[in-house]
Amino acid sequence: MAGRPVVVGRPSPGGGRRVRADGEILGLAHGLRDVAEFLRRAGLEDVDVETSELIEWRGGGPEVWSVRSR
């Protein structure tokens, strides 16, 4: 998985953010722990999900988890 782009999408109206790696959906995250777990399952461990340059955050950074908090 190393080198595959990770994208955390915009917050959805129903809650959560879709997480993709190299175009593959890893899951719908509702917090940083979810993102870290999806990455761990994909073979990336010990990634600081708040600061890693591997992750592209769309629609707000790692502190944004709802449409209202943007």
C-alpha positions, 0 to 999 in steps of 0.5 A, a space after each residue: 500500500 505504500 505510496 498509494 494516495 489516501 483521500 478522506 472525502 468531504 463530510 457527508 450530510 448523514 455523517 462520516 467521511 469516505 476513505 479511499 486508497 488508490 481509488 478503492 473505498 476503505 470505509 466510512 470514517 466517523 473519526 480519526 480512529 476509524 481512518 487509522 484503523 482503515 489504514 492499518 487494515 490496508 497495510 499502513 501502520 503507525 501513520 499519524 492521520 492528523 499530520 501525514 502527507 500521505 493523506 489528502 483531506 477534502 472538505 476540511 482537515 482532520 478536525 472536521 467530521 460533520 457538514 456543520 463543523 466546516 
